[in-house]
Amino acid sequence: MQTVRQIADEIVGREGGYVDDPDDPGGATKYGVTEHTMRRLGLDLSGDGVIDRLDVRRLSKAQAVDIFVRHYFEKPRLGLLPEVVQPSVFDMYVNAGTQAVRILQRLLRDMGFQIAVDGVVGPQTARTSGRAADRDPVTFGDAYAIARRNYYFRLADRRPSSRKYARSRAGGKGGWIKRAEEFLSPTYHLSDAEFQRRVSGWD
């Protein structure tokens, strides 16, 4: 089992360097840390009293890892979840905040468990996730990754401006889909033909 910091290091590598995409509601981003997040955390790295793109540019990889561990793993108590889903939920929490936990909770409801969908990892979510993992940990981990992939597809269905994250310029799998499938057994990866059928209705 990887350590939390090792998982965070991989997330930073997956996120890449500085990007200022006008379609990203979080604003300028570096290593997955958005301008919005830095304002929320009060990270004025330039010391000029204003948190803006300059501060995002100054963010180091080590600082990004610290932010992820503290605010995206420890604070939302992801350590209470079964080890089999921790890396994927952590990665998704960096990408989509509390939606990562809501996806998990909806999955548990689909599996027949009675659980609130509130985006919070409390005793009920931790206990129920543990019961689901005890049944078949590999299947549970795959089911979460598939639910995550489906979330990305539905988001792109509703929001055309987000389709570039799910489908590459060349027409293949985009970053979102590849990211979800990194945590999914190869058996359940979409083939190129299956992916094309799924996105055939997009412009």
Secondary structure as GFF3:
##gff-version 3
##sequence-region A 1 203
A	DSSP	alpha_helix	4	15	.	.	.	ID=ss1
A	DSSP	beta_strand	29	30	.	.	.	ID=ss2
A	DSSP	beta_strand	33	34	.	.	.	ID=ss3
A	DSSP	alpha_helix	35	41	.	.	.	ID=ss4
A	DSSP	alpha_helix	53	58	.	.	.	ID=ss5
A	DSSP	alpha_helix	61	67	.	.	.	ID=ss6
A	DSSP	pi_helix	68	74	.	.	.	ID=ss7
A	DSSP	three_ten_helix	78	80	.	.	.	ID=ss8
A	DSSP	alpha_helix	86	96	.	.	.	ID=ss9
A	DSSP	alpha_helix	99	110	.	.	.	ID=ss10
A	DSSP	alpha_helix	123	135	.	.	.	ID=ss11
A	DSSP	alpha_helix	137	158	.	.	.	ID=ss12
A	DSSP	three_ten_helix	160	162	.	.	.	ID=ss13
A	DSSP	alpha_helix	163	166	.	.	.	ID=ss14
A	DSSP	alpha_helix	175	181	.	.	.	ID=ss15
A	DSSP	three_ten_helix	186	188	.	.	.	ID=ss16
A	DSSP	alpha_helix	192	198	.	.	.	ID=ss17
###
